[in-house]
Amino acid sequence: MNATVTVPIQSNLLDLLMRTGLGEPAAIVPMALRQYIVDRYLQRIEIAEKAIAVCSGRYGTNYETFSQRVTTDQAYFDTINREHPL
């Protein structure tokens, strides 16, 4: 699916792009948008990994083990819930 969006661009940036021969805006903008999206999701992954590390330290186990035990071991769940109410 293609969509058309009008995006204001500073004229000096557009002039620089055209003078340096880096490419046509119609080709560069989709690549730049894709790179921006990838960068943002990498930031989100980094934040999630930090949160997982904090939780792993708090509960003394990795996420997979914690998830399995909290859903299958009632005594473990009760202990965790007492120490760290959910």
C-alpha positions in Angstrom: 0.0 0.0 0.0 1.3 3.4 -0.9 0.2 6.7 0.8 1.0 10.2 0.0 1.9 12.6 2.8 3.1 16.2 2.5 6.0 16.8 4.8 7.6 20.3 5.2 11.3 20.2 4.7 13.6 23.2 5.3 14.6 24.6 1.9 18.3 24.6 2.9 18.2 20.9 3.6 16.5 20.2 0.3 19.0 22.4 -1.6 21.9 20.6 0.1 20.4 17.2 -0.8 19.9 18.2 -4.5 23.3 19.9 -4.8 25.3 17.0 -3.3 23.8 14.4 -5.5 22.8 12.2 -2.6 19.6 11.3 -4.4 16.0 12.3 -5.0 13.8 13.1 -2.1 11.2 10.6 -3.3 13.8 7.9 -2.9 15.5 9.2 0.2 12.4 9.9 2.4 11.2 6.3 2.5 14.7 5.1 3.4 15.0 7.8 6.1 11.6 6.9 7.5 12.5 3.2 7.6 15.7 4.0 9.4 13.9 6.1 11.9 11.4 3.3 12.6 14.2 0.8 13.1 16.1 3.2 15.4 13.0 3.7 17.6 12.2 0.0 17.9 15.8 -0.7 18.8 15.4 1.9 21.6 12.3 0.2 22.8 14.0 -3.2 22.8 16.9 -1.7 24.8 14.4 -0.3 27.4 12.6 -3.6 27.6 15.9 -5.5 28.1 16.8 -3.1 30.9 13.4 -3.7 32.6 13.9 -7.5 32.2 17.3 -7.2 33.9 15.8 -5.3 36.8 13.1 -7.9 37.2 15.6 -10.7 36.9 17.6 -9.2 39.7 14.5 -8.5 41.9 13.2 -12.1 41.5 16.5 -13.9 41.3 15.8 -15.7 38.1 15.5 -15.2 34.4 12.2 -14.2 32.8 11.4 -17.6 31.3 11.8 -19.4 34.6 9.9 -16.8 36.5 7.0 -16.9 34.1 6.8 -20.7 34.2 7.0 -20.9 38.0 4.6 -18.0 38.7 2.0 -19.7 36.5 2.5 -23.3 37.5 3.8 -23.3 41.1 1.2 -21.9 43.6 3.6 -21.8 46.5 6.1 -19.8 44.5 3.4 -17.5 43.3 2.2 -16.9 46.9 5.7 -16.2 48.1 6.4 -13.7 45.3 3.0 -12.1 45.8 3.6 -11.7 49.5 7.1 -10.1 48.9 6.1 -8.2 45.8 2.4 -7.7 45.5 1.3 -7.9 41.9 
